[in-house]
Amino acid sequence: MKVKKVSEFIAFSLFRVISFVVVAILFIILFFIIIRGISVINWEFLTSMPKEGMTAGGIFPAIVGTFYLVIGSMLFAFPIGVLSAIYINEYLKESWFKSFLRTMTNNLAGIPSIVFGLFGMALFVNKLHFGDSIIAGSLTLGLLALPVIIRTTEEALKSVDDSLRIGSYALGATKLQTIQKVVLPIAFPNILTGLILSMGRVSGETAPILFTVAAYFLPRLPTSIFDSTMALPYHLYVLATSGTNMEASRPMAYGTAFVLIAIVLMFNLLANGLRRYFSKKVKMN
Amino acid sequence: MFETPSNQLKICTLKVSKANRKRIEKIVQGVLFSSSTVTSITVIFIIIFLFKEGIGLFSSKPIEPGYFIAVNENNPAKTLSAEQIDLIFNQDITNWSKVGGKNDSILLFTFNNLSTYISEDSLGANLEFMPEKINQFIKSHTGAIAYFPDKYKPAHLQASIISMGNVKVSEFLTHKKWYPTNEPAAILGILPIILGTLWVSLGAILIALPLGLATAIYLAEVADKRLRNILKPLIELLAGIPSVVYGFFGLVVIVPIVQKTFGLAVGETALVGSIILGIMALPTIITIAEDALLTTPKSLKEASLALGASRWQTMRRVIIPYAKSGIAAAIILGIGRAVGETMAVLMVTGNASVIPHSFLQPVRTIPATIAAELGEAPAGGLHYKALFALGIILFIITFGINLVVEIMKNKSPKA
């Protein structure tokens, strides 16, 4: 009896320690970037162009570029993703076609981001002659985000109780009316959460934009969607690995990493907060 | 709770007649259907484009396009492999007898040593006499091998053009050297890159697996609900950190530590890649393994506890065996994540395309190779095609992993 208790105690303590180590790794990475980066952050860093071989000045064009890419990719991926999830979840009955669509969505989600980069380059940049452009990058990133949006939207739709749908039909509403007035309003907060999460994902992706949009050094703002642009993740990569003067550009790299992490975390925390806020609200009703 | 998303929609639907409404429903359904096919079309397009750009590699010759290699007409060596050509031009082979020719020493004749044989004046102001001079030179030197752009190819060539076989799939997969920009012949062997990818990914799993499983078990079975609600979102946050930030962290923190600890000349090694990838694979493994553990039916657990087993015994003998296919799925997906990861690996593994012998060596992975080299490879060229061929291999690996997981998911018991 005692042996049983002791071995249980040892095992559970070990699991507890390991779990805390895992969480500690997260905090070490975050704090390292935050502490090194925060001293670099000031108004000038956020709003001016990079100068002197990227060892001075700011990262304004990279911030703006990432902003454009996030907006651009969502303009494409969000409507298609939500419509697609509505079709799969509300219209399709269990059939080979439905499981085929699911499998394809899962497969798309599992494709490495660098392959998206290859594809985006072959299709958008070369075949459609967009060149290295915001539109090529946005479409590539949009395809990457599509499975995430479909999955979260599907989850959101599934969480709507079937009795509500049946009630709506009983009142004479059509399928479309039911989706529009019953299902979507309830699922909306969770769909929104998915949107925000995928914005976070997209803003940090580097590999898909390497060959579709990202400029190594372009100290001006893009003027059209066919213009290439700097972007935060690629800028961090450039600063960390191939600056002309690595020591001098290190502070810039810490600052960029800080801004990038701040943006990504902001999206993640916003999504979490929204989820919590809405789940409370629904319960109160 | 039942607010409409927009009032306009409400007004619209109120106005339309019944017949119109039917039509609208049809149209909407059409739009929804087309949207749902986008992911499938994308997957198919990805396959088509990867193959379209990459498969051409195996119908092209490993020589720089627009160049020719020629030897004396009487030279019996008329077919050379890329590697033989490389050895000849590096002067590692200096006699024709080693590559199937006569016993005659090899005489290189290229742009680099042109001036030692022919005076620049005799070539003409615009090199217009160049083809003729090349022709003469090859004719008069039995051991000569010439390498020049096609535009200087003599109209009436009195020499044999070396024919090279196309790049073969088997050579591409098994050759031990990766010199894609080598002149005059590119050497395309991806074995070191594939092995590098495997080493780094397996190392990552060795690190992530014990940590991930222990955490999953702790979260699913041991931790009380309040603690779990704090830890779980934090671990999910770990998944949200962009890979380039992991790479940066690895570069400035872990690389120097590894370098000092093992007294290495360079710290960018497979080990650092594995550590960073291991950390990055943690959230995937934890989330999926935990989900699998949670599917164990309560009745099974309670039956075990009722028989007098401790929680730890129940866990070992009931819960973990029950969830084993889910745990296996977690491991495989973790490997999949590690195999496909690009930026972090690119930044910390040193990118040397040599066959790895230890974890303390720089290695290079498939995604890192693509990311590092595609920018410099001219579109449509041999190097470009080779990188797309690498993309095909990466795609096949990850696609296979996803299929396996999908099959396992369908087989695993449902709660």
Interface residues (C-beta under 8 A of the other chain):
Chain A: K4 K5 S7 E8 A11 F12 L14 F15 R16 I18 S19 V21 V22 V23 I25 L26 I29 L30 F32 I33 P79 I80 G81 L83 S84 I86 Y87 I88 Y91 L92 F100 L101 T103 M104 T105 N106 N107 L108 G110 I111 P112 S113 I114 V115 F116 G117 L118 F119 M121 A122 L123 N126 K127 L143 L146 P147 I150 T174 K175 L176 Q177 Q180 K181 V182 L184 P185 I186 F188 G200 R201 S203 G204 E205 T206 A207 L210 F211 P233 Y234 L236 Y237 A240 T241 R250 A253 A257 L260 I261 V264 L265 F267 N268 N272 V282 N285
Chain B: M1 F2 E3 T4 P5 L9 K10 T13 R21 I24 E25 V28 Q29 V31 L32 F33 S35 S36 T37 V38 T39 S40 T42 V43 F45 I46 F49 L50 K52 E53 P210 L211 G212 A214 T215 I217 Y218 L219 V222 A223 L231 P233 L234 I235 E236 L237 L238 G240 I241 P242 S243 V244 V245 Y246 G247 F248 F249 L251 V252 V253 I279 L282 I286 S310 R311 W312 Q313 L333 G336 V339 G340 E341 T342 M343 L346 M347 P367 I370 A371 L374 G375 A379 L387 F388 G391 L394 F395 T398 F399 I401 N402 L403 E406
